[in-house]
Amino acid sequence: MKFWTWTIAILLTVTAIGVSSFFVIQTLFDSDSPLQTNNERSVVKEASTEVEESFDTEKVNTPVNEEVVTLADGTSGHTFISIWHDFYNETLGWGRLETTSYEEQKEAALSILDEIKDIKVSDEEIELDMKDIAANAQIIAEKDDRSAMRNLHRYFHDLDIYFNGYNYDQTFGITEFRGN
């Protein structure tokens, strides 16, 4: 009798663990589960709304005409601006300015200088911005200057918003083109 008691107890325990595990797993992966709902605390809701709004890259503004800036190799200024903005987000954004590799930044500055050497710009304000970009890139090519790095990131940030028409209004106001 003792054998059957232990066998039944073990079978009931294994069954209970199996059923419990099934419900826990189903609850965790079920999109209608209470564990999957959004946090209802207002602070969390506000923060998540701010993040969603601030990183909305849907094109809702009218982008700048593609012919306004063209690089010597035929590349659109829009592409040039967007690529460098992405680079600076990755290497300087979110607190990385002080820890970024100077050698990587120097190489980037030299590339920018090379790319804009024979740039064609048909807007006086954008031409001033390109001159400022070149001046900051030249500083970085010569020495480790974190302010010049920050300025380049800000130029590319603001111009990316203006050139590509993103729905994002937080700019640094550093550019002559729609910036001041």
ZIVENBEL-V434474 format. One record per residue. N is the residue number from 1. PHI is phi in degrees with one decimal (NA if undefined). OMEGA is omega in whole degrees, -180 to 180 (NA if undefined). Layout:
((N,PHI,OMEGA) (N,PHI,OMEGA))
This chain:
((1,NA,180) (2,-61.6,-180) (3,-61.3,-179) (4,-68.7,179) (5,-65.0,179) (6,-66.6,-180) (7,-64.0,179) (8,-65.6,180) (9,-63.1,180) (10,-66.5,179) (11,-62.0,178) (12,-64.3,179) (13,-65.0,179) (14,-62.8,179) (15,-62.8,180) (16,-62.5,179) (17,-64.6,179) (18,-62.1,-180) (19,-64.9,179) (20,-61.4,179) (21,-61.5,179) (22,-59.0,-178) (23,-68.8,177) (24,-64.3,180) (25,-64.6,179) (26,-62.5,179) (27,-64.2,-178) (28,-66.8,-175) (29,-101.7,179) (30,-84.1,-177) (31,-66.1,178) (32,-89.7,-178) (33,-69.0,176) (34,-59.0,179) (35,-75.1,-179) (36,-100.9,-179) (37,-77.2,179) (38,-67.0,177) (39,-66.6,-175) (40,-89.1,179) (41,-66.7,-173) (42,-62.7,-179) (43,-63.7,179) (44,-67.3,179) (45,-61.8,180) (46,-63.3,-179) (47,-63.4,-179) (48,-68.1,177) (49,-67.1,179) (50,-62.2,-179) (51,-64.9,180) (52,-60.6,-179) (53,-67.6,-174) (54,-73.3,-180) (55,-112.5,178) (56,-73.4,-179) (57,-109.5,175) (58,-65.5,-180) (59,-80.0,179) (60,-118.2,175) (61,-88.3,179) (62,-76.3,178) (63,-64.7,177) (64,-67.8,179) (65,-54.0,-178) (66,-59.2,-176) (67,-81.5,-178) (68,-65.3,179) (69,-134.6,177) (70,-136.4,177) (71,-79.4,-177) (72,-57.3,-179) (73,-83.7,179) (74,92.9,179) (75,-64.2,177) (76,-67.6,174) (77,-60.6,178) (78,-60.8,180) (79,-66.3,179) (80,-54.5,-179) (81,-62.1,-177) (82,-63.1,-180) (83,-62.2,-179) (84,-71.9,175) (85,-63.0,177) (86,-59.9,179) (87,-58.7,-178) (88,-70.3,173) (89,-60.3,-178) (90,-69.5,-174) (91,-99.7,-177) (92,-119.8,-174) (93,-67.1,175) (94,54.3,172) (95,83.9,-177) (96,-93.9,-177) (97,-57.1,-176) (98,-78.0,-177) (99,-109.8,-178) (100,-67.6,179) (101,-76.5,178) (102,-61.8,-179) (103,-60.0,178) (104,-65.6,179) (105,-68.2,178) (106,-64.2,179) (107,-60.3,178) (108,-64.2,180) (109,-61.3,178) (110,-64.3,177) (111,-64.7,179) (112,-61.1,179) (113,-58.3,179) (114,-67.0,-178) (115,-67.4,-176) (116,-96.5,-179) (117,-53.4,-178) (118,-116.6,-178) (119,-70.8,177) (120,-109.5,-178) (121,-125.5,-179) (122,-109.1,178) (123,-137.1,-176) (124,-61.7,-179) (125,-67.2,178) (126,-66.3,178) (127,-62.2,176) (128,-64.5,178) (129,-62.9,179) (130,-65.4,176) (131,-65.6,177) (132,-66.9,176) (133,-60.5,179) (134,-62.1,-180) (135,-63.9,179) (136,-67.2,178) (137,-63.7,178) (138,-64.4,177) (139,-59.2,-179) (140,-67.2,178) (141,-64.5,-177) (142,-96.6,-178) (143,-157.7,180) (144,-79.5,-177) (145,-121.0,-175) (146,-69.5,177) (147,-66.9,178) (148,-65.1,177) (149,-62.4,179) (150,-60.1,180) (151,-61.3,179) (152,-59.9,179) (153,-58.0,-178) (154,-67.3,176) (155,-59.3,-178) (156,-67.2,177) (157,-60.7,-176) (158,-64.7,-179) (159,-65.5,177) (160,-61.7,178) (161,-63.1,-178) (162,-70.7,-176) (163,-67.5,-172) (164,-98.0,171) (165,69.4,-179) (166,-71.8,178) (167,-86.7,-177) (168,-153.5,-174) (169,-105.7,-180) (170,-88.9,177) (171,-117.8,-179) (172,-92.1,-180) (173,67.9,-175) (174,-85.3,-175) (175,-83.8,170) (176,-75.3,-180) (177,-74.0,179) (178,59.7,-173) (179,-102.9,-174) (180,-88.8,NA))
